[in-house]
Amino acid sequence: MARRPAPPSASPGASSARPSGATGRKGATPAAKSRARGAVSPRATSRGAAAQRVDVREWASGIRLSAFSVIMLSLVILGAWVLVPTLGTFIDQRQKIAALEASIQVSEDEIAALEHERERWRDPAYITTQARERLYYVKPGEVVYLIDNDLDPAALPREQEPVSDTLEERPADWMPQLLRTLTAAGLSQTAAVAR
């Protein structure tokens, strides 16, 4: 029969050890005696706060990542890294498509208006009316009366004020005007093409 080795702390002939803070022992420390009586020492409160901090550390150290979890997390990160630029391109293309669809709708409305206008020009009565209104054409034997200045007085243009005969010199600083002109010429969108 094989013998088991004794634990390192146990020695032959030693009895089971009591905790140092047990009551009834002669060599008990004062902190152990006060704990036995129910008093809380400042050291004990600091140990309690440390125990709370240790609990958070134990919780954080209790998180174990398996190989599967690491692989899945890395796949999610890789997928996000690959898809974010693609998603930006997709959104940009959808905005361009929406703008082109809006311009197509405007063009279709213009085409419909022009087709309607073409249909109106096929009507002889419309052509006659337009010739009378735009070109002042009349049929033989008709008398046309044109009324001049039939506008509302508020809609008439103002009369020009008289021009002064005297010359007045106004102070003008030509340097800011030159800088504005050069800046406007440099920032203009149209460029002269050399032929």
Beta strands, then each sheet from edge to edge (+ up, - down):
end
